[in-house]
Amino acid sequence: MKLVKSLVCMSVIGFSAGSIATTYAADGSALYASKGCPACHGADAKTPLTPAYPRLAGQSAGYLALQVMDIRDGKRTNGQSAMMKPMTTGLSDEDIKAIADWLSTLN
């Protein structure tokens, strides 16, 4: 009986985690669009407006999140950081992580 309860519990936890991951990715996609990211990086995050803007699709989530947080927090000021600063103001760490996680899933 304990084995059955454990399996049921594990199934529910696995299902819930999968649902949360899907929701998290969807939030990243919606945030990317609503924050104006496609204007410079492309709707698909693969076709930036100019070669000076990075292709974001498929990059490491940790790397992307760190770069955006550093721009937001004023720790990174090189390159295109000045242009990005207004876009990052008001983004929470969770928003940034959701966007970065979603971008990392793109090919």
N, C-alpha and C positions, 0 to 999 in steps of 0.2 A: 504494500500500500504506500509506504514512504517513497519507493522508487517512482510510482505513478505520479504522486504529488510533486516530486522533484522534477520530473519530466514536463509536467504541465506548467509548473512555475517557470522552468527554463524556456519553454516555448513562448509563453506570454512575454517574458523579458526580451527574448530575441525578436519577437514581433514588434514590441513597443520600440526597441532600439532602432529597428529598420524604419519604422514610421517616423521617428524623430529625425533620423539622418535624412530621409527624403524631404521632410518639412524644412530642415535646416538648409538643404541645398536649394530648395525653392525660394526660401527667404533671401539667400545670397543672390540668386538671379534677379529677383524683384528689386532688391537694394541696388544692385549694379545698374539696372535700368533707371530707377528713380533718382539716383544720385548724379546722373548725367555722364557716367563713365563711357557709354557708347559714343558720345560725341568725339572723343579723342582716341579711344582704344578700339572702336568698332563694336557693333552689336554682338558679333561673335567672339569678341576679345582677341581676334586673330588678324584683323585688318585695321591697324591704327591709321589715323588721319595723315600722319607724316612718319618718315623713318625715325625721327627723333623720339617718338613715343613708343614705349615697349609693347610687344605682343604679350598679353597676359595669360592667354589660354594655356593650360598645361603646366604652368609654373608651380613650384612647390608652395603649398598653402602657408607654411611657416615663413618662408622667405617673403611672400607677398604681404602677409599680415605685418611682419616686422617693418618692412619698408613704408607701408602706409601709416603705421603707428608712429614711426620716427618722423615722417613728414608732418603729421598732425601735431606731434609734440615738439616740433622745432629742432629735433636732433639731427635731421637730415636737411641740408640746405643747398646741396649741389644739383646740377643738371636741371631737370624740369620741376624740381621741388616747389619753387615759388608759384608755378601755375597750379600745382596740385593742392597746395595749402588750403585755399578756400573750399575745395571739394571735400577735404577731410575734416574740416571743422564741424563738430556736431556728431561725428560718427563715434559710436561707442566701441569698445574693444570687441564686444559681441557682434556688432554690425560688421566690423572689419573682418573678423574671423569667418563670419558667414559668407561674405563676398569671396574671401580668399579660398575657403573650402570649395565653393562652387566653381571658381575659376580653375582650381587645380584638377577638377574632374573633366575639363574640356580637352579635346585633342586638337 
